[in-house]
Amino acid sequence: MQTKNPFLMICDKKVDAEIMHIKSVLIILLMKKLNTMASKRKDMASILGCSESEMSKLANGYLSCVTIEKIIKHLSTIGFSVDCNFSRDADSAGFTSFIGLHDFSTKSH
């Protein structure tokens, strides 16, 4: 993820800002794909195998209510292959991340 992190402006710790940024990017990707698969949150929840309450929190971007692992599980459920690499970044007292995604739900691989 090489995009600028707007959460750095509101978080005291770089690690917290990076985690929020990762979650937001993954949730946006998840919601874009789900919106092509279903129009109602009830149907989206059914696709992911989660409760409507959890689906509502995802759709509304409640970052504190979901883990990165859970979002990755949901992405995997709808056909994404996820490759993650996290490493400590001693220079900035935080960590760096790389998340590679490939949508295997499409016809062309």
C-alpha positions as a Markdown table, in Angstrom:
| # | Residue | x | y | z |
|---|---|---|---|---|
| 1 | Met | 0.0 | 0.0 | 0.0 |
| 2 | Gln | 1.9 | 3.0 | -1.2 |
| 3 | Thr | -0.9 | 5.5 | -0.9 |
| 4 | Lys | -0.8 | 8.5 | 1.5 |
| 5 | Asn | -2.1 | 7.8 | 4.9 |
| 6 | Pro | -4.7 | 10.4 | 6.1 |
| 7 | Phe | -4.9 | 8.8 | 9.5 |
| 8 | Leu | -1.5 | 10.1 | 10.4 |
| 9 | Met | -3.2 | 13.5 | 10.9 |
| 10 | Ile | -5.5 | 12.1 | 13.7 |
| 11 | Cys | -3.5 | 9.4 | 15.3 |
| 12 | Asp | -0.8 | 9.8 | 17.9 |
| 13 | Lys | 1.0 | 6.6 | 17.0 |
| 14 | Lys | 2.1 | 5.8 | 13.5 |
| 15 | Val | 1.3 | 2.1 | 14.0 |
| 16 | Asp | -2.3 | 2.9 | 14.8 |
| 17 | Ala | -2.6 | 5.1 | 11.8 |
| 18 | Glu | -1.1 | 2.4 | 9.5 |
| 19 | Ile | -3.6 | -0.2 | 10.9 |
| 20 | Met | -6.5 | 2.2 | 10.3 |
| 21 | His | -5.3 | 2.8 | 6.8 |
| 22 | Ile | -4.9 | -0.8 | 6.0 |
| 23 | Lys | -8.4 | -1.6 | 7.3 |
| 24 | Ser | -10.0 | 1.3 | 5.3 |
| 25 | Val | -8.4 | 0.3 | 2.0 |
| 26 | Leu | -9.4 | -3.3 | 2.5 |
| 27 | Ile | -13.0 | -2.4 | 3.5 |
| 28 | Ile | -13.3 | -0.2 | 0.4 |
| 29 | Leu | -12.2 | -3.0 | -1.8 |
| 30 | Leu | -14.6 | -5.4 | 0.0 |
| 31 | Met | -17.5 | -3.1 | -0.4 |
| 32 | Lys | -16.9 | -2.3 | -4.0 |
| 33 | Lys | -16.9 | -6.0 | -4.8 |
| 34 | Leu | -19.9 | -6.8 | -2.6 |
| 35 | Asn | -21.9 | -4.0 | -4.3 |
| 36 | Thr | -21.5 | -5.8 | -7.6 |
| 37 | Met | -22.7 | -9.0 | -6.1 |
| 38 | Ala | -25.7 | -7.8 | -4.0 |
| 39 | Ser | -27.7 | -4.6 | -3.5 |
| 40 | Lys | -28.9 | -5.3 | 0.1 |
| 41 | Arg | -26.8 | -5.6 | 3.2 |
| 42 | Lys | -28.8 | -8.6 | 4.2 |
| 43 | Asp | -27.7 | -10.4 | 1.0 |
| 44 | Met | -24.1 | -9.2 | 1.5 |
| 45 | Ala | -24.1 | -10.6 | 5.0 |
| 46 | Ser | -25.3 | -13.9 | 3.7 |
| 47 | Ile | -22.6 | -14.0 | 1.1 |
| 48 | Leu | -19.9 | -13.3 | 3.7 |
| 49 | Gly | -21.5 | -15.6 | 6.3 |
| 50 | Cys | -21.7 | -12.8 | 8.9 |
| 51 | Ser | -24.4 | -11.1 | 10.9 |
| 52 | Glu | -26.3 | -8.1 | 9.5 |
| 53 | Ser | -24.9 | -6.1 | 12.4 |
| 54 | Glu | -21.4 | -6.9 | 11.4 |
| 55 | Met | -22.2 | -6.2 | 7.7 |
| 56 | Ser | -23.6 | -2.8 | 8.7 |
| 57 | Lys | -20.5 | -1.9 | 10.7 |
| 58 | Leu | -18.3 | -2.9 | 7.7 |
| 59 | Ala | -20.4 | -0.9 | 5.3 |
| 60 | Asn | -20.3 | 2.2 | 7.5 |
| 61 | Gly | -16.6 | 1.9 | 8.0 |
| 62 | Tyr | -16.4 | 1.3 | 11.7 |
| 63 | Leu | -12.7 | 0.4 | 11.7 |
| 64 | Ser | -12.5 | -0.4 | 15.5 |
| 65 | Cys | -15.2 | -3.1 | 15.2 |
| 66 | Val | -13.3 | -5.3 | 12.8 |
| 67 | Thr | -9.8 | -6.8 | 12.5 |
| 68 | Ile | -7.6 | -6.9 | 9.5 |
| 69 | Glu | -7.7 | -10.7 | 9.6 |
| 70 | Lys | -11.5 | -10.7 | 9.5 |
| 71 | Ile | -11.6 | -8.4 | 6.5 |
| 72 | Ile | -9.0 | -10.6 | 4.7 |
| 73 | Lys | -11.2 | -13.6 | 5.5 |
| 74 | His | -14.2 | -11.8 | 4.0 |
| 75 | Leu | -12.1 | -10.9 | 0.9 |
| 76 | Ser | -11.1 | -14.5 | 0.5 |
| 77 | Thr | -14.7 | -15.6 | 0.8 |
| 78 | Ile | -15.7 | -13.6 | -2.2 |
| 79 | Gly | -12.8 | -14.8 | -4.4 |
| 80 | Phe | -9.8 | -12.7 | -3.6 |
| 81 | Ser | -6.3 | -14.2 | -3.0 |
| 82 | Val | -4.5 | -12.1 | -0.4 |
| 83 | Asp | -0.7 | -11.9 | 0.2 |
| 84 | Cys | 0.4 | -10.0 | 3.2 |
| 85 | Asn | 3.8 | -8.9 | 4.4 |
| 86 | Phe | 4.3 | -6.8 | 7.6 |
| 87 | Ser | 7.7 | -5.8 | 8.9 |
| 88 | Arg | 9.0 | -3.6 | 11.7 |
| 89 | Asp | 10.2 | -0.2 | 10.5 |
| 90 | Ala | 12.8 | 0.8 | 13.1 |
| 91 | Asp | 13.5 | 4.2 | 11.6 |
| 92 | Ser | 9.9 | 5.4 | 12.1 |
| 93 | Ala | 9.0 | 3.4 | 15.2 |
| 94 | Gly | 6.2 | 1.7 | 13.3 |
| 95 | Phe | 5.9 | -1.0 | 10.6 |
| 96 | Thr | 5.6 | -1.2 | 6.9 |
| 97 | Ser | 3.1 | -3.3 | 5.1 |
| 98 | Phe | 2.5 | -4.8 | 1.7 |
| 99 | Ile | -0.8 | -6.4 | 0.7 |
| 100 | Gly | -1.2 | -7.9 | -2.7 |
| 101 | Leu | -4.7 | -8.8 | -3.9 |
| 102 | His | -5.9 | -10.7 | -6.9 |
| 103 | Asp | -9.6 | -11.2 | -7.7 |
| 104 | Phe | -10.0 | -14.9 | -8.6 |
| 105 | Ser | -13.8 | -14.5 | -8.9 |
| 106 | Thr | -13.4 | -12.9 | -12.4 |
| 107 | Lys | -13.3 | -15.1 | -15.5 |
| 108 | Ser | -9.8 | -13.9 | -16.7 |
| 109 | His | -7.0 | -15.1 | -14.5 |
